[in-house]
Amino acid sequence: MTFDVSSQGFTDVIDITQQIREAATRRKVADGVAHVFVEGSTAALSTIEFEPGAVRDLREALERIAPMDSQYHHNEAWGDGNGYAHLRAALMKPSLSIPISAGKLRLGTWQQVILLDFDNRPRRRTVHVQVTATV
Ligand code: ZN
């Protein structure tokens, strides 16, 4: 199944754990894997303890690794100013696999699934959740 998420861009970090949980458990698979993927070359998925300090630390770390105002070859070629966003998305990756056992998504108590939108404008993102039974 798929669902859409609205974002503000500029490394917006959005907790999508509930949507993933609903999508993953809809098929009533006892043991398997939920594969989650976000479309687009300026967005990514990860997990984090979704509290303001950890989210801010992640955003600041990404700013150190791929600063928004650095020079990027992508910007020279396309002039869209989001070279930092493509780089951050490539480093963070667009997908995750989460095990399901006893019918439950095996996320830790403080482990939330986040969508990161790096683009330099608001976007609407499509997230795919595909559940595969392993038994
Ligand atoms: Zn671009």
Backbone and ligand atoms as CSV (ligand in chain L), in Angstrom:
chain,resi,resn,atom,element,x,y,z
A,1,MET,N,N,0.825,-1.181,0.000
A,1,MET,CA,C,0.000,0.000,0.000
A,1,MET,C,C,0.874,1.250,0.000
A,2,THR,N,N,0.256,2.374,-0.284
A,2,THR,CA,C,1.005,3.637,-0.265
A,2,THR,C,C,0.230,4.661,0.561
A,3,PHE,N,N,0.948,5.644,1.052
A,3,PHE,CA,C,0.306,6.813,1.653
A,3,PHE,C,C,1.150,8.035,1.343
A,4,ASP,N,N,0.536,9.202,1.413
A,4,ASP,CA,C,1.222,10.452,1.108
A,4,ASP,C,C,1.486,11.238,2.390
A,5,VAL,N,N,2.568,11.976,2.369
A,5,VAL,CA,C,2.963,12.812,3.507
A,5,VAL,C,C,3.290,14.203,2.977
A,6,SER,N,N,2.713,15.225,3.589
A,6,SER,CA,C,3.063,16.598,3.229
A,6,SER,C,C,4.231,17.054,4.082
A,7,SER,N,N,5.195,17.722,3.448
A,7,SER,CA,C,6.355,18.194,4.200
A,7,SER,C,C,6.651,19.647,3.851
A,8,GLN,N,N,7.413,20.281,4.719
A,8,GLN,CA,C,7.842,21.665,4.480
A,8,GLN,C,C,9.180,21.729,3.758
A,9,GLY,N,N,9.839,20.570,3.572
A,9,GLY,CA,C,11.169,20.575,2.982
A,9,GLY,C,C,12.199,21.108,3.973
A,10,PHE,N,N,13.408,21.439,3.474
A,10,PHE,CA,C,14.484,22.002,4.304
A,10,PHE,C,C,14.792,21.100,5.513
A,11,THR,N,N,14.950,19.811,5.224
A,11,THR,CA,C,15.244,18.808,6.246
A,11,THR,C,C,14.121,18.737,7.287
A,12,ASP,N,N,12.919,18.742,6.796
A,12,ASP,CA,C,11.752,18.465,7.629
A,12,ASP,C,C,11.845,16.998,8.072
A,13,VAL,N,N,11.623,16.739,9.338
A,13,VAL,CA,C,11.698,15.377,9.883
A,13,VAL,C,C,10.317,15.027,10.435
A,14,ILE,N,N,9.692,14.009,9.845
A,14,ILE,CA,C,8.291,13.694,10.154
A,14,ILE,C,C,8.188,12.265,10.664
A,15,ASP,N,N,7.531,12.102,11.796
A,15,ASP,CA,C,7.300,10.772,12.380
A,15,ASP,C,C,6.178,10.077,11.597
A,16,ILE,N,N,6.508,8.979,10.914
A,16,ILE,CA,C,5.495,8.244,10.143
A,16,ILE,C,C,5.276,6.840,10.712
A,17,THR,N,N,5.647,6.648,11.974
A,17,THR,CA,C,5.545,5.322,12.592
A,17,THR,C,C,4.117,4.778,12.556
A,18,GLN,N,N,3.145,5.637,12.870
A,18,GLN,CA,C,1.765,5.162,12.948
A,18,GLN,C,C,1.250,4.702,11.579
A,19,GLN,N,N,1.553,5.479,10.542
A,19,GLN,CA,C,1.124,5.088,9.193
A,19,GLN,C,C,1.782,3.761,8.780
A,20,ILE,N,N,3.066,3.592,9.129
A,20,ILE,CA,C,3.777,2.354,8.790
A,20,ILE,C,C,3.155,1.172,9.540
A,21,ARG,N,N,2.873,1.392,10.823
A,21,ARG,CA,C,2.297,0.325,11.640
A,21,ARG,C,C,0.942,-0.115,11.080
A,22,GLU,N,N,0.118,0.846,10.708
A,22,GLU,CA,C,-1.198,0.511,10.152
A,22,GLU,C,C,-1.064,-0.241,8.830
A,23,ALA,N,N,-0.176,0.250,7.979
A,23,ALA,CA,C,0.004,-0.389,6.677
A,23,ALA,C,C,0.575,-1.794,6.831
A,24,ALA,N,N,1.511,-1.949,7.751
A,24,ALA,CA,C,2.212,-3.227,7.894
A,24,ALA,C,C,1.338,-4.295,8.526
A,25,THR,N,N,0.419,-3.892,9.388
A,25,THR,CA,C,-0.401,-4.886,10.078
A,25,THR,C,C,-1.717,-5.168,9.348
A,26,ARG,N,N,-2.024,-4.375,8.330
A,26,ARG,CA,C,-3.274,-4.553,7.596
A,26,ARG,C,C,-3.384,-5.940,6.964
A,27,ARG,N,N,-2.245,-6.491,6.535
A,27,ARG,CA,C,-2.278,-7.792,5.858
A,27,ARG,C,C,-2.274,-8.974,6.818
A,28,LYS,N,N,-2.201,-8.718,8.093
A,28,LYS,CA,C,-2.265,-9.757,9.136
A,28,LYS,C,C,-1.218,-10.851,8.922
A,29,VAL,N,N,-0.022,-10.443,8.606
A,29,VAL,CA,C,1.094,-11.373,8.478
A,29,VAL,C,C,1.674,-11.622,9.873
A,30,ALA,N,N,1.867,-12.910,10.235
A,30,ALA,CA,C,2.408,-13.228,11.559
A,30,ALA,C,C,3.919,-13.010,11.590
A,31,ASP,N,N,4.608,-13.551,10.577
A,31,ASP,CA,C,6.054,-13.402,10.510
A,31,ASP,C,C,6.440,-12.955,9.115
A,32,GLY,N,N,7.223,-11.906,9.049
A,32,GLY,CA,C,7.600,-11.398,7.736
A,32,GLY,C,C,8.437,-10.155,7.841
A,33,VAL,N,N,8.362,-9.379,6.779
A,33,VAL,CA,C,9.136,-8.146,6.749
A,33,VAL,C,C,8.313,-7.069,6.058
A,34,ALA,N,N,8.369,-5.874,6.619
A,34,ALA,CA,C,7.749,-4.714,5.982
A,34,ALA,C,C,8.859,-3.898,5.331
A,35,HIS,N,N,8.753,-3.782,4.012
A,35,HIS,CA,C,9.726,-2.961,3.295
A,35,HIS,C,C,9.083,-1.611,3.028
A,36,VAL,N,N,9.783,-0.547,3.397
A,36,VAL,CA,C,9.256,0.810,3.308
A,36,VAL,C,C,10.177,1.626,2.415
A,37,PHE,N,N,9.565,2.376,1.496
A,37,PHE,CA,C,10.364,3.120,0.504
A,37,PHE,C,C,9.701,4.462,0.228
A,38,VAL,N,N,10.500,5.522,0.165
A,38,VAL,CA,C,9.962,6.836,-0.204
A,38,VAL,C,C,10.440,7.183,-1.615
A,39,GLU,N,N,9.500,7.651,-2.441
A,39,GLU,CA,C,9.841,8.080,-3.802
A,39,GLU,C,C,10.544,9.437,-3.765
A,40,GLY,N,N,11.537,9.578,-4.643
A,40,GLY,CA,C,12.150,10.898,-4.805
A,40,GLY,C,C,13.617,10.918,-4.428
A,41,SER,N,N,14.379,11.774,-5.104
A,41,SER,CA,C,15.831,11.813,-4.921
A,41,SER,C,C,16.274,12.869,-3.921
A,42,THR,N,N,15.314,13.477,-3.199
A,42,THR,CA,C,15.676,14.450,-2.165
A,42,THR,C,C,14.978,14.134,-0.840
A,43,ALA,N,N,14.577,12.879,-0.666
A,43,ALA,CA,C,13.949,12.444,0.587
A,43,ALA,C,C,14.599,11.146,1.042
A,44,ALA,N,N,14.404,10.805,2.303
A,44,ALA,CA,C,14.994,9.589,2.851
A,44,ALA,C,C,14.144,9.084,4.010
A,45,LEU,N,N,14.439,7.846,4.420
A,45,LEU,CA,C,13.800,7.252,5.592
A,45,LEU,C,C,14.880,6.821,6.577
A,46,SER,N,N,14.550,6.893,7.862
A,46,SER,CA,C,15.445,6.366,8.881
A,46,SER,C,C,14.627,6.098,10.135
A,47,THR,N,N,15.318,5.745,11.204
A,47,THR,CA,C,14.652,5.646,12.504
A,47,THR,C,C,15.437,6.494,13.496
A,48,ILE,N,N,14.730,6.958,14.520
A,48,ILE,CA,C,15.357,7.768,15.571
A,48,ILE,C,C,14.428,7.755,16.776
A,49,GLU,N,N,14.950,8.120,17.939
A,49,GLU,CA,C,14.066,8.459,19.054
A,49,GLU,C,C,13.501,9.833,18.734
A,50,PHE,N,N,12.202,9.870,18.433
A,50,PHE,CA,C,11.607,11.102,17.919
A,50,PHE,C,C,11.286,12.051,19.068
A,51,GLU,N,N,12.323,12.735,19.513
A,51,GLU,CA,C,12.149,13.795,20.522
A,51,GLU,C,C,12.962,14.982,20.019
A,52,PRO,N,N,12.606,16.204,20.434
A,52,PRO,CA,C,13.178,17.392,19.797
A,52,PRO,C,C,14.699,17.454,19.811
A,53,GLY,N,N,15.329,16.992,20.911
A,53,GLY,CA,C,16.788,17.061,20.993
A,53,GLY,C,C,17.456,16.172,19.963
A,54,ALA,N,N,17.005,14.924,19.858
A,54,ALA,CA,C,17.615,13.989,18.910
A,54,ALA,C,C,17.361,14.437,17.472
A,55,VAL,N,N,16.167,14.942,17.213
A,55,VAL,CA,C,15.852,15.415,15.859
A,55,VAL,C,C,16.740,16.618,15.502
A,56,ARG,N,N,16.921,17.518,16.450
A,56,ARG,CA,C,17.780,18.686,16.211
A,56,ARG,C,C,19.237,18.257,15.999
A,57,ASP,N,N,19.700,17.274,16.797
A,57,ASP,CA,C,21.067,16.766,16.633
A,57,ASP,C,C,21.261,16.183,15.235
A,58,LEU,N,N,20.269,15.441,14.756
A,58,LEU,CA,C,20.370,14.844,13.424
A,58,LEU,C,C,20.412,15.932,12.346
A,59,ARG,N,N,19.535,16.918,12.472
A,59,ARG,CA,C,19.512,17.999,11.474
A,59,ARG,C,C,20.841,18.769,11.477
A,60,GLU,N,N,21.400,18.989,12.664
A,60,GLU,CA,C,22.671,19.718,12.743
A,60,GLU,C,C,23.826,18.885,12.179
A,61,ALA,N,N,23.802,17.583,12.419
A,61,ALA,CA,C,24.844,16.707,11.876
A,61,ALA,C,C,24.797,16.707,10.352
A,62,LEU,N,N,23.585,16.662,9.791
A,62,LEU,CA,C,23.446,16.673,8.329
A,62,LEU,C,C,23.899,18.007,7.750
A,63,GLU,N,N,23.671,19.085,8.497
A,63,GLU,CA,C,24.138,20.399,8.041
A,63,GLU,C,C,25.671,20.450,8.026
A,64,ARG,N,N,26.325,19.763,8.966
A,64,ARG,CA,C,27.794,19.717,8.969
A,64,ARG,C,C,28.313,18.860,7.817
A,65,ILE,N,N,27.624,17.749,7.542
A,65,ILE,CA,C,28.082,16.810,6.509
A,65,ILE,C,C,27.860,17.386,5.113
A,66,ALA,N,N,26.691,17.956,4.881
A,66,ALA,CA,C,26.340,18.490,3.560
A,66,ALA,C,C,25.632,19.838,3.758
A,67,PRO,N,N,26.423,20.911,4.008
A,67,PRO,CA,C,25.825,22.224,4.289
A,67,PRO,C,C,24.984,22.732,3.122
A,68,MET,N,N,23.881,23.384,3.469
A,68,MET,CA,C,22.985,23.907,2.426
A,68,MET,C,C,23.682,24.895,1.508
A,69,ASP,N,N,24.578,25.728,2.070
A,69,ASP,CA,C,25.146,26.828,1.276
A,69,ASP,C,C,26.501,26.489,0.665
A,70,SER,N,N,26.901,25.211,0.683
A,70,SER,CA,C,28.143,24.822,0.002
A,70,SER,C,C,27.936,24.856,-1.509
A,71,GLN,N,N,29.035,24.701,-2.221
A,71,GLN,CA,C,28.953,24.626,-3.681
A,71,GLN,C,C,28.765,23.169,-4.082
A,72,TYR,N,N,27.837,22.953,-4.994
A,72,TYR,CA,C,27.567,21.589,-5.463
A,72,TYR,C,C,27.547,21.556,-6.988
A,73,HIS,N,N,28.135,20.526,-7.560
A,73,HIS,CA,C,28.137,20.373,-9.021
A,73,HIS,C,C,26.715,20.289,-9.555
A,74,HIS,N,N,25.829,19.658,-8.784
A,74,HIS,CA,C,24.428,19.551,-9.199
A,74,HIS,C,C,23.817,20.939,-9.420
A,75,ASN,N,N,24.111,21.871,-8.522
A,75,ASN,CA,C,23.557,23.228,-8.648
A,75,ASN,C,C,24.088,23.930,-9.894
A,76,GLU,N,N,25.368,23.698,-10.195
A,76,GLU,CA,C,25.951,24.304,-11.398
A,76,GLU,C,C,25.240,23.793,-12.647
A,77,ALA,N,N,24.910,22.498,-12.623
A,77,ALA,CA,C,24.303,21.887,-13.807
A,77,ALA,C,C,22.831,22.251,-13.948
A,78,TRP,N,N,22.097,22.333,-12.843
A,78,TRP,CA,C,20.637,22.440,-12.894
A,78,TRP,C,C,20.088,23.746,-12.339
A,79,GLY,N,N,20.883,24.423,-11.529
A,79,GLY,CA,C,20.460,25.713,-10.991
A,79,GLY,C,C,19.267,25.659,-10.064
A,80,ASP,N,N,18.975,24.478,-9.509
A,80,ASP,CA,C,17.811,24.379,-8.623
A,80,ASP,C,C,18.182,24.495,-7.145
A,81,GLY,N,N,19.480,24.632,-6.861
A,81,GLY,CA,C,19.916,24.950,-5.500
A,81,GLY,C,C,19.728,23.856,-4.471
A,82,ASN,N,N,19.409,22.642,-4.909
A,82,ASN,CA,C,19.169,21.593,-3.911
A,82,ASN,C,C,20.215,20.473,-3.970
A,83,GLY,N,N,21.434,20.839,-4.376
A,83,GLY,CA,C,22.521,19.855,-4.383
A,83,GLY,C,C,22.714,19.209,-3.026
A,84,TYR,N,N,22.631,20.004,-1.967
A,84,TYR,CA,C,22.763,19.466,-0.601
A,84,TYR,C,C,21.688,18.405,-0.338
A,85,ALA,N,N,20.492,18.619,-0.889
A,85,ALA,CA,C,19.362,17.718,-0.635
A,85,ALA,C,C,19.592,16.362,-1.302
A,86,HIS,N,N,20.102,16.375,-2.533
A,86,HIS,CA,C,20.401,15.103,-3.209
A,86,HIS,C,C,21.488,14.341,-2.461
A,87,LEU,N,N,22.500,15.058,-1.994
A,87,LEU,CA,C,23.598,14.411,-1.276
A,87,LEU,C,C,23.106,13.809,0.043
A,88,ARG,N,N,22.327,14.576,0.794
A,88,ARG,CA,C,21.799,14.062,2.066
A,88,ARG,C,C,20.903,12.849,1.835
A,89,ALA,N,N,20.083,12.907,0.793
A,89,ALA,CA,C,19.175,11.787,0.509
A,89,ALA,C,C,19.965,10.534,0.143
A,90,ALA,N,N,21.026,10.710,-0.641
A,90,ALA,CA,C,21.843,9.559,-1.042
A,90,ALA,C,C,22.516,8.934,0.172
A,91,LEU,N,N,22.975,9.768,1.098
A,91,LEU,CA,C,23.666,9.249,2.275
A,91,LEU,C,C,22.701,8.573,3.252
A,92,MET,N,N,21.481,9.104,3.355
A,92,MET,CA,C,20.524,8.581,4.337
A,92,MET,C,C,19.712,7.400,3.801
A,93,LYS,N,N,19.602,7.275,2.486
A,93,LYS,CA,C,18.912,6.160,1.809
A,93,LYS,C,C,17.380,6.303,1.824
A,94,PRO,N,N,16.741,5.728,0.774
A,94,PRO,CA,C,15.288,5.890,0.631
A,94,PRO,C,C,14.438,4.756,1.218
A,95,SER,N,N,15.054,3.751,1.823
A,95,SER,CA,C,14.241,2.596,2.242
A,95,SER,C,C,14.701,1.998,3.553
A,96,LEU,N,N,13.789,1.221,4.124
A,96,LEU,CA,C,14.030,0.506,5.382
A,96,LEU,C,C,13.316,-0.828,5.308
A,97,SER,N,N,13.840,-1.838,5.981
A,97,SER,CA,C,13.109,-3.086,6.168
A,97,SER,C,C,12.946,-3.322,7.656
A,98,ILE,N,N,11.718,-3.621,8.073
A,98,ILE,CA,C,11.424,-3.800,9.501
A,98,ILE,C,C,10.822,-5.188,9.687
A,99,PRO,N,N,11.395,-6.002,10.563
A,99,PRO,CA,C,10.830,-7.341,10.768
A,99,PRO,C,C,9.461,-7.298,11.444
A,100,ILE,N,N,8.658,-8.287,11.095
A,100,ILE,CA,C,7.362,-8.501,11.754
A,100,ILE,C,C,7.421,-9.891,12.379
A,101,SER,N,N,7.135,-9.974,13.679
A,101,SER,CA,C,7.003,-11.299,14.292
A,101,SER,C,C,5.837,-11.265,15.266
A,102,ALA,N,N,5.169,-12.416,15.382
A,102,ALA,CA,C,3.932,-12.518,16.179
A,102,ALA,C,C,2.966,-11.392,15.808
A,103,GLY,N,N,2.949,-11.044,14.535
A,103,GLY,CA,C,2.005,-10.052,14.036
A,103,GLY,C,C,2.347,-8.618,14.376
A,104,LYS,N,N,3.528,-8.410,14.979
A,104,LYS,CA,C,3.893,-7.049,15.392
A,104,LYS,C,C,5.143,-6.566,14.684
A,105,LEU,N,N,5.128,-5.281,14.368
A,105,LEU,CA,C,6.301,-4.623,13.817
A,105,LEU,C,C,7.338,-4.505,14.926
A,106,ARG,N,N,8.551,-5.007,14.686
A,106,ARG,CA,C,9.541,-5.095,15.758
A,106,ARG,C,C,10.414,-3.850,15.868
A,107,LEU,N,N,9.747,-2.728,16.076
A,107,LEU,CA,C,10.473,-1.489,16.376
A,107,LEU,C,C,10.702,-1.419,17.879
A,108,GLY,N,N,11.806,-0.824,18.281
A,108,GLY,CA,C,12.042,-0.605,19.704
A,108,GLY,C,C,11.076,0.435,20.259
A,109,THR,N,N,10.963,0.460,21.563
A,109,THR,CA,C,10.025,1.378,22.214
A,109,THR,C,C,10.298,2.829,21.835
A,110,TRP,N,N,11.581,3.184,21.752
A,110,TRP,CA,C,11.965,4.574,21.453
A,110,TRP,C,C,12.492,4.717,20.034
A,111,GLN,N,N,12.072,3.823,19.182
A,111,GLN,CA,C,12.560,3.819,17.798
A,111,GLN,C,C,11.402,4.150,16.867
A,112,GLN,N,N,11.348,5.384,16.419
A,112,GLN,CA,C,10.300,5.804,15.503
A,112,GLN,C,C,10.844,5.848,14.069
A,113,VAL,N,N,9.935,5.617,13.119
A,113,VAL,CA,C,10.296,5.704,11.704
A,113,VAL,C,C,10.080,7.153,11.256
A,114,ILE,N,N,11.109,7.720,10.636
A,114,ILE,CA,C,11.014,9.113,10.189
A,114,ILE,C,C,11.197,9.229,8.683
A,115,LEU,N,N,10.459,10.170,8.123
A,115,LEU,CA,C,10.673,10.599,6.752
A,115,LEU,C,C,11.431,11.916,6.826
A,116,LEU,N,N,12.526,12.003,6.076
A,116,LEU,CA,C,13.307,13.241,6.015
A,116,LEU,C,C,13.120,13.835,4.630
A,117,ASP,N,N,12.677,15.083,4.593
A,117,ASP,CA,C,12.535,15.764,3.302
A,117,ASP,C,C,13.547,16.898,3.232
A,118,PHE,N,N,14.517,16.727,2.341
A,118,PHE,CA,C,15.632,17.671,2.257
A,118,PHE,C,C,15.417,18.777,1.229
A,119,ASP,N,N,14.426,18.643,0.391
A,119,ASP,CA,C,14.307,19.577,-0.736
A,119,ASP,C,C,14.126,21.022,-0.252
A,120,ASN,N,N,14.366,21.954,-1.157
A,120,ASN,CA,C,14.333,23.377,-0.771
A,120,ASN,C,C,12.974,24.019,-1.083
A,121,ARG,N,N,11.919,23.220,-0.914
A,121,ARG,CA,C,10.551,23.706,-1.069
A,121,ARG,C,C,9.608,22.667,-0.452
A,122,PRO,N,N,8.377,23.062,-0.116
A,122,PRO,CA,C,7.418,22.073,0.389
A,122,PRO,C,C,7.145,20.996,-0.665
A,123,ARG,N,N,6.949,19.767,-0.210
A,123,ARG,CA,C,6.698,18.656,-1.126
A,123,ARG,C,C,5.602,17.763,-0.571
A,124,ARG,N,N,5.017,16.980,-1.477
A,124,ARG,CA,C,4.118,15.910,-1.065
A,124,ARG,C,C,4.820,14.607,-1.443
A,125,ARG,N,N,5.041,13.735,-0.470
A,125,ARG,CA,C,5.830,12.520,-0.676
A,125,ARG,C,C,4.951,11.279,-0.640
A,126,THR,N,N,5.294,10.327,-1.490
A,126,THR,CA,C,4.597,9.045,-1.509
A,126,THR,C,C,5.490,7.972,-0.894
A,127,VAL,N,N,4.937,7.300,0.099
A,127,VAL,CA,C,5.658,6.229,0.799
A,127,VAL,C,C,4.985,4.894,0.475
A,128,HIS,N,N,5.783,3.921,0.090
A,128,HIS,CA,C,5.289,2.569,-0.202
A,128,HIS,C,C,5.621,1.635,0.949
A,129,VAL,N,N,4.653,0.802,1.323
A,129,VAL,CA,C,4.890,-0.220,2.345
A,129,VAL,C,C,4.493,-1.554,1.730
A,130,GLN,N,N,5.447,-2.463,1.586
A,130,GLN,CA,C,5.173,-3.783,1.040
A,130,GLN,C,C,5.524,-4.829,2.088
A,131,VAL,N,N,4.538,-5.645,2.395
A,131,VAL,CA,C,4.709,-6.662,3.437
A,131,VAL,C,C,4.864,-8.025,2.778
A,132,THR,N,N,5.917,-8.741,3.173
A,132,THR,CA,C,6.173,-10.075,2.662
A,132,THR,C,C,6.174,-11.057,3.834
A,133,ALA,N,N,5.411,-12.133,3.707
A,133,ALA,CA,C,5.412,-13.167,4.741
A,133,ALA,C,C,6.630,-14.055,4.552
A,134,THR,N,N,7.267,-14.460,5.644
A,134,THR,CA,C,8.474,-15.277,5.532
A,134,THR,C,C,8.228,-16.715,5.973
A,135,VAL,N,N,7.015,-17.059,6.323
A,135,VAL,CA,C,6.728,-18.439,6.765
A,135,VAL,C,C,5.834,-19.114,5.739
L,1,ZN,ZN,ZN,18.043,19.000,-7.941
